[in-house]
Amino acid sequence: MSASPVDADAVVAATRRWVERAVIGLNLCPFAKAVQVKQQIRYVVSAATATDALLDDLCAELQHLAEVDPQQTDTTLLIHPGVLHDFLEFNDFLGIAEVALQQLGLEGVLQIADFHPQYRFADSGPDDVENCTNRSPYPTLHLLRESSIDRAVEAFPEAEAIYEANMRTLRRLGHEGWVRLMSQPD
């Protein structure tokens, strides 16, 4: 039985909705709004159904981001709905992704952050609402420029406080609030 084809437009739309409602709307990342408004986020849907194909797509996107003008693309969301649905397998893949970053000579130039529908922080329960800070509609690798991170940290010198603020925001919102936020019609 073959898997049904991915509707890339629907995947991007769901991811944009999450970025707008959760990441920007809840201010989970105070740096996201500027790149979204400037249309500097590249949304890429991988058709991969195996980790080898995803790794190929990841390497291509890392190289693309390293080469493209930051004014055109500052950051990339590599969304991969066809592979790594299990969070533990996704988490294991992050080690492979880091090795690829090193092998491409991009360590210190780019960074990979991770989002997943089943995201779970270490030492948290699977149903802890705080996990929602990193829960995206689909498994997603967020490719960032180190230079952009440095500028953001300069503009927001207490960047470590973002994590704690996000936890408080999600606790106040609660599971029901999260579900309402993410299920509102467009």
N, C-alpha and C positions, 0 to 999 in steps of 0.2 A: 504494500500500500504506500503510495507516495504522499508526501506532505503537501498540503494545499499551498499555493503560491502566496507569498507575503504581499499585502497591499501596502507598499512603501509610503504612499501618501497618508494612509490612515495611521501608520506607525509614527510618522513625523508629526502629524496633527496631534496625536495623543501625547507625544513627548513635548511638543511646544506648549500644550495646555498645562502639562505638569510644570514646565519651567515657569510659565506665566503665573499659575495659581499658587504653586507651592514654593518653588525656589525664589521667585521674585515677590509674589504676593504675600508670603509669610516672612519675607526677608531672610530666608535661610542662608543666602549668599548675597551680602551687600554689594558684591562686585558684578553680579550677573545682569542687572538692569541695564547698565551702560552698554554692554556688548550686544544685548538683545535689541535695544533701541537703535543702535548703529548697524544692526543686521550683520554683525561680525561672528555670529555663531553658525558654524557649518553643521547641518544635520545630515548624517549619512546612515542609510539603512543597509546593513550587510545582509546578503542573501545566504550567508553561510549556514550550513546545517551540521558542520563538523568543525572541531577546533582548529584543524590545519588550515581550512579555508578562512576562518576568522582571523587566524594569525597573519595570513597573507593580506587580508583587508586592513588589519591593524597596522602592519608595516607600511602599506601604501599610504594610509592616512597620516601616519607619523611623518613620513617623508614629505607628503603634500603640505602639512602644516609647517614643517621646518622651512620649506621653500617659498611659500606664499607670503605676500605682503601682509603684515599684521593688520593694516588698515582695512584689508579685504576680509581676512579671516583671522580672528584672534584666538578662537578656540573651536574644537570639534567635538560633537557628540556622535560617537560610533555606536549605533543602536543595532543590536543583533538578536532579533526575536526568534530566530530558528535554532539557536544553540545556547547551551549553558543555562538552562532553566533552573537547575538545582543550584542553590546558592553556594554550597560547599564546593561543587565543581567549578563554579564561577570564581570563587575565592582562590582555588588552586591555580586557575588560569592566570591570575594576576602575577604570579611568580614568572610564568612564561612571558607575559607581556613586559615585565621589567627587564628580563634578559634580552628581549628583542630591542628594547629601547637602548640598552647598553651596546648591543652588537651593531646597531645603526649609528653609533657614535652620538646619540642625542641625549644621553644622560647629562643633566645640568642645563639642557636647552629646553626640553619638554618634560612633562610630568603626566602620569596617568592617574586619574581619580576614578572611582567606581560607584555605580548605582545599580540596584537590582530590586525587582518586585518583592523578594524575600529577604532583603538586606537585614543583617543582624550584627550589631556591635558585639565584640567580645564581652563576655560576662553579662550579657543582657538576655532576657527571656524572649522567646520568639514572638510573643504578643505585646512586648513593651512598645508603647506608642512612640518612644524616642527613636526607634528604628526607622520610623517614617521619614526622618530627615534625609535618609539616603535611599528611600524606596521610590523607584521610577516605574513607569508602566511596563518597560521591557528592560532586559539586561543591557547596560550601557557603559561604555568606556568613555570617560571624559578626558580628552587630550588638551592639555593646557601649556601655554608658554611660561617658562620660568620667569622671563622678564616681566610678563603681565602680573604674575603672582607677586614679584618684588615691588612693582608699582602699587599694587593693591594694598600690600602690607604697609608701605610708606604712607599711603592715604588713610589707612585704618590701623594705626600702630598697635592696637590691642586686639589683633586678629584672633588670638587664642580665646578671647571672650565670646567669639561667635558660636563656638560649640556649646558652651553653657547656655547662651541665650536661646539657641535652637532647641535645646532640651526643655527649657522652661516654656517656650512657645508651643511645642507639641504636647506637653503635659496639660497646659491650659486648654488647648484645642480638643484633646481627647480623641479616641478612636471614632466616635460618632461624628465629631466635627471634621475629622480628616476625610471620612467617607463622603460626607455632605459636600465638602470642598471639591473633592475630585470627581464627584458625580453630577455636579451642576451642569445643566445644558449650556452650550456656547451662546 
